[in-house]
Amino acid sequence: MFLHVVPLGLFAMIVLIVAIASMKTMREKELQAHQQLRQQEMEHERKMKELEIEKVKLELEKARATKNG
C-alpha cells in the first residue's frame, strides 16, 4: 500500500509544480499586457493634448486674422 502512495504523491507534486509555473507565466503575460495598455493610453492622452493645443493655436490665429482683417 505504501508503494502506491509514493508515486501518487510524486505525481501530485509534479502537477502542482507545473500548475504554479503556468500560473506564474500567465500572470507575467497579464502584467505585460496591462503595462502595454497603460503605455498606449498615455500615448493617446499625449496626442489628444497636442491636438487640443493645435486647435487653440488655430482659433487664436483665426481670431487675430478676423481682428486685423
N, C-alpha and C positions, 0 to 999 in steps of 0.2 A: 504494500500500500504506500509506503514512504517513497518508493521509487517512482510512483505515478505522480506524486505531489511535486517533486523537484522539477521535472520537465514542464509541468503545467505552470508552476511559479515562474520558471525561466521564460516561458512563452509570454506570460502576462507581463513580466518586466520588460521584455523586448517591445511588446505592443505599446506599453506605457511610454517608453523612451521615444519610440517613433512618433507617437501622438504628440508628445511635448515638443519634439523637434519641429514637426509640421506646424504646430500652433505658433511657435516662435517665428518661423519663416512667414507664415500668413500675417502675423502681427506686424512684422517688419515691412512687408509689402503694403499693408494698410496704412502704416505711418508714412511711408514714402508717398503714397497716393494723396494723403491729406496734405503733406508738405507741398507737393506739386500743385494741388488745387489752390492752396493759400497763395503760392507764388503767382499763379495765373490771376487770382483775384486782385492781388496787389498791382500787377502789371496793368490790368484793366482799369483799376482805380486811377493809376497814374496817367493813362491815356485819356480818361474822361476829364481829369483836371486840366490836362493840356488843351483838350478841345474847348473846355469852358473858358480858359484864358484866351484862346484864339478867338472865340466868339465875342468876348468882351472887347478885345482889340479891334475887331471889325466894326462893332457897334460904335466904338469911340471914333474910329476913322470916319464912319458914316455921319456921325453927329458933327464932327469938325467940317466935313465937306458940305453938309447942309447949312451950317452956320456961316461958312465962308462963301458959299455959292449963291 
